[in-house]
C-alpha cells in the first residue's frame, strides 16, 4: 500500500526533498456505555443468505475481533469482523442484542 501525497506536490527538483506523510491517528476504543451499535439483517451480495450485521463499532481492529469472537461463540455460528462491521451467519438479531446489552453496549435491533 502506498501512502498518499496530501500536500499536492507532484515533482521537486530539490535532491534532498522528502515527502512528509501524515501518520494515521490511532483509534481508541470507546467504553461500551458510549458505543451505539446497530444490529440488522442483511442479504445483499450474499446470494440470498441471511446474516446479522453489527455496525457502528468505534475502536481498534483487535477489540472488534474480540467482540466478534464473543458473539460467534455465544450464538454458536461462524462469521467475520472487518472494516468496523461484525458479520454473524444467520438471523440472530435478538440474541445478539441481548448479548450486547448484557456486555454494557447500547444497541438498536432493526
KOLPATOR-344757 format. One record per residue (C-alpha): x, y, z; residue in three letters. Coordinates in steps of 0.1 Angstrom, whole numbers, padded with zeros to 4 digits, always signed. Example, Ala and Ser with C-alpha at 12.3 -4.5 7.8 and 13.67 -1.06 7.14 Angstrom:
# residues 2
+0123-0045+0078ALA+0137-0011+0071SER
***
This chain:
# residues 110
+0000+0000+0000UNK+0013+0034-0009UNK+0009+0065+0012UNK-0009+0093-0004UNK+0007+0126-0010UNK-0017+0151+0007UNK+0003+0182+0000UNK-0003+0182-0037UNK+0034+0181-0046UNK+0040+0162-0079UNK+0076+0168-0085UNK+0105+0186-0068UNK+0140+0195-0082UNK+0155+0195-0047UNK+0176+0163-0044UNK+0172+0164-0005UNK+0134+0168-0006UNK+0114+0141+0012UNK+0076+0139+0013UNK+0061+0144+0047UNK+0033+0119+0053UNK+0007+0124+0080UNK+0005+0094+0103UNK-0029+0079+0106UNK-0044+0085+0140UNK-0046+0055+0163UNK-0083+0050+0170UNK-0090+0043+0207UNK-0118+0020+0217UNK-0147+0038+0233UNK-0161+0022+0265UNK-0192+0000+0260UNK-0215+0026+0275UNK-0206+0052+0249UNK-0209+0028+0219UNK-0241+0029+0198UNK-0243-0003+0178UNK-0269-0013+0152UNK-0279-0049+0147UNK-0297-0056+0114UNK-0304-0084+0090UNK-0286-0083+0057UNK-0289-0103+0024UNK-0271-0080-0001UNK-0242-0095-0020UNK-0246-0128-0002UNK-0266-0149-0027UNK-0298-0147-0006UNK-0282-0160+0026UNK-0291-0141+0057UNK-0265-0126+0080UNK-0268-0105+0112UNK-0248-0073+0107UNK-0234-0053+0137UNK-0223-0018+0127UNK-0213+0014+0145UNK-0183+0000+0165UNK-0157+0026+0173UNK-0123+0012+0182UNK-0093-0009+0172UNK-0095-0039+0150UNK-0083-0062+0178UNK-0112-0051+0201UNK-0136-0056+0172UNK-0123-0091+0166UNK-0126-0099+0204UNK-0162-0087+0204UNK-0169-0108+0172UNK-0154-0139+0189UNK-0177-0135+0219UNK-0208-0131+0197UNK-0198-0160+0174UNK-0192-0183+0204UNK-0224-0174+0222UNK-0245-0178+0191UNK-0227-0210+0180UNK-0222-0199+0144UNK-0195-0185+0122UNK-0188-0150+0110UNK-0162-0124+0105UNK-0151-0089+0116UNK-0136-0063+0094UNK-0140-0026+0084UNK-0158-0018+0116UNK-0185-0044+0110UNK-0192-0078+0125UNK-0210-0103+0103UNK-0227-0133+0120UNK-0241-0161+0099UNK-0279-0165+0102UNK-0307-0144+0117UNK-0296-0140+0154UNK-0306-0103+0158UNK-0325-0107+0191UNK-0298-0130+0207UNK-0270-0106+0196UNK-0290-0076+0210UNK-0294-0094+0244UNK-0257-0103+0245UNK-0245-0068+0237UNK-0269-0053+0262UNK-0255-0077+0288UNK-0220-0066+0280UNK-0230-0029+0286UNK-0233-0018+0249UNK-0262+0004+0237UNK-0277-0014+0207UNK-0306-0010+0184UNK-0320-0041+0168UNK-0336-0034+0134UNK
***
